[in-house]
Amino acid sequence: MSKGFVLWFTGLSGAGKTTLSSLLATELRTRGLNVEILDGDEVRTNLSKGLGFSKEDRDTNIRRIGYVSRLLARNNVAVIAAAISPYREVRDEVRRAISGNGAAFIEVFVKCSIDVLAERDVKGLYKKALAGELQGFTGVSDPYEEPLHPEVIVETDVETVAASAAKILQVIEKRTMLPRASGGLDYALSHPEVGVL
């Protein structure tokens, strides 16, 4: 059985964290891994109900995701945590807790320009936030602290989904000794019709 690890996606809303999580989970499952996705929105609904969007509440939500991630990883589960997690200090705290438990922690910065995020946003939240009509919106009127030393940076405004996923997968293989698979994302990379986010 493979040793558990945590793949921690951080980035602004709409950057592609959920899309990449789903693609990587499918790929890792084809390689025989037990995989769990901890999506930030789902955790808020089920585990962090009642929390608001103050810095303290956001940090509490991230600590809860980190705690569950740590428990799963130490039981040989490949954990994909996808949450904005805007504050560097609490992300680093989660990293220390998971790494201290013997599991690999792979931070993935899902980077995308505000202009592209606003174009993708079907709800128009970015446009409202940029116009000053929506306060406390992460990356516009509320801070987002970019990681200083992430293991992977993917730029989803210029890369295809497959290219971003392949970059992440290469690091997982290197850090966790996950064997390479024939086909899979290598195949997807050679087929650009997989497209962009």
N, C-alpha and C positions, 0 to 999 in steps of 0.2 A: 504494500500500500504506500502511496506517495505521502510525503510529509506535507502537512498543511502549511499554507502561506496566506498572506493578505495582500490583495491588489487594491490599493486605495486610490480611487479616482477623485480628484478635486478640480474644480473649474466652475465657471459661471453657469447660470441656468441657460439651458439650450445649447450648450457647447458640444454635446454628444456623449455624455457619460453613460446614459441609459442604453443608447444604441450600441456603443462599444462593449458595454457589460454583457448584453445579450449575445453578441457575436462571439465574444471570448468564452462565455459560459458554454455555448454550444460546442466550440472547438475543444475546450478542456474536457468536456464530458465524453467526446468521441475518443479521447485518449485514456479513458477509464477513471478520471478523477471524480470524487464527490465534490460538487460545486454548490455554493449558496450565494445568491445575490442579496445584498442588503441595500436596498434603494432608499435614498434619503426621504423621499416623499412617503413611501410605504411605512418606514419606521416611524415617521412623525404621526401617521394615522393610527398605528397599532401599538407602538411602544412608548411614544412620547406625546400622546394625546394630552392636550391642555397646556403644552408649552407654547410660548409666544415666540417673537422674533427679536427679543433683546439679546445683547451679547451673551448674557448669562444663560439664557434659555437655549441659544444656538450652541453654546459650548456644552451644555448638559446633553443635548441631543447627540452631538458628536462623540462625547464620552460614552454614551449608551451604545452607539454603533460600534465604537472601539472595543467595548467590553464584550459584546456578543461576538465580534470578529475574533477576539483573542480566545474565547472559549471554543469556538468552532475550529480555529486553526490548530489548537493544541490537540484536537481530536481528529487530525488528518484531513480536514476539509479545506478545499481551496475556496477562500472567501473573496468575493468581489464586492467592495463597498463603494457605492456611488452616491456621494453627497457633496453639495457645494463646499462644505467645511471651510468657511471663509477666513478663519483665524489661524495663523501659523503656529502659535503657541500650543493650542490644544491638539492640532494635528501632530506636532512633534511629541507631545505627551503620549498620544495614542501609539505613535511609532515606538517610543521607549518601552511602553508596557508590552506590546506585542513582541518586539525583538527580545526583550528581557525574558520572555517566556519560551524563547528558542525558535520562533517562527520567522520566516522571511517577511519583511514589510517592504512592499514595492509601491512607491508613491508615483502616480501618473498625473501629470499636470495636463489637463485637457484644455488647450489654449485656443481661443477664438476671439476675433476682434468684436468690439461692441457694435460696429456697423453691420457686420454679418449676423450677429445675434439678433439685432433689431429687425433685420430682413426676415429671418426665420420665424420670428415670434408671432404666431397666429393670433395670440390674445392681445397683442399690442402693448404689453406691459413695459417693454423697454422704451417704446416711444413716449408713453405716459411718464415714465421715470425721467427720461431725458428732458421732457418738457416741464418737469417740476410738479407734475400732477400726482405723482406717486412717491411717497417718502419711504425710507428704510429699505430701498431696493438694492440688493447686493451688487456691487460693481458700478453702481451709478451714484446713489445717494447714501449708500452704506458701504463700509470698506470690504475689499477682497484683497487679502494678502497672498501674493503669489508665492509658491514654494521657492526656497533658495537653492535647494539641491535635490530636486526630484530624480528618481531613477530613470524616468522616461518623460519626455515632452512630446505631445502630439499636437499638431496644429490643424484643427479640423476645418479651418476656413480655406486651407490650401491643399490638404491631403484627402485622398479617398478614404472611405471607411476601412477598406481592406488594408491599405498602406499603414494607417494608424494602428490597426489591430496587429499587423505583422511586426511592427516596431515593439509593441508591448510584449508580444509572444516571445520574441527573441530574448528579451530581458528575463522573462519568466523562466525560459529554458536554461539560461545561464545561471540565474540565482537559485533555482530550486532543483536543478538537475533533471528537469522534465525532458524526456526524450523527444526528439524531433519526429514529426509525423510526415508521412508521404501524402501529398495532396493538401487538403485542408486550406489553410490560409496561403500557403505557397501557390496553390492553384488559383486562389482568388486574386492574388497579386498579379498573375499573368492574364487575368480577365478583367479589364477595366470597367466592364459593364456593371460590376458590383456597385460602382457609383460613389457619389459623395453623400454626406449627411443631408 
